[in-house]
């Protein structure tokens, strides 16, 4: 059973701080990694994808991947109250979608003004 | 484009009734996914289609669940008979390259 684990939170950070969200996965064959944001009562939306070890930056967001440690993280710089949401980590083996595409339970982030 | 469209947005039904959820994917997207989200189990992939063909239905929980995609612009997820434990938010998503675009979801309550 492939598993993706995240701390459920809530993770509370003050406005302007760096929020760090973590995700571990069990399948060493995983190749694609995604971070989705889900506001309460809304649908998930993709914010970052990463495929290679290292960092990938997009605006205030940085995704970090370490395949040896089976670990992927998301950093949000200069956190804003509008970043308050649940962040879902998703992991896939290869570039196809199917039973190998697994979402983590999500981490609830609260950015305090 | 209007995005992925799902209907109904809310459905309340009684145990034993048939429920049909509908989805219209974004035009040109060749993959369509059905998910179920609950507090207990999180977001689960139920089934996905490629070019209208079901590829993997291993996530469908029971034979009470069935899904069809008769053409590129329409898919249904049917539950017959429905049970209280089917209560959840059901999302449809379509895919362009490596990004899935989710619909607004259908909140199903089975009494």
Interface residues (C-beta under 8 A of the other chain):
Chain A: X32 X34 X42 X43 X44 X45 X46 X49 X88 X95 X97 X98 X99 X101 X102 X103 X104 X105 X106
Chain B: X31 X33 X42 X43 X44 X45 X48 X55 X56 X58 X59 X91 X95 X98 X99 X100 X102 X103 X104 X105
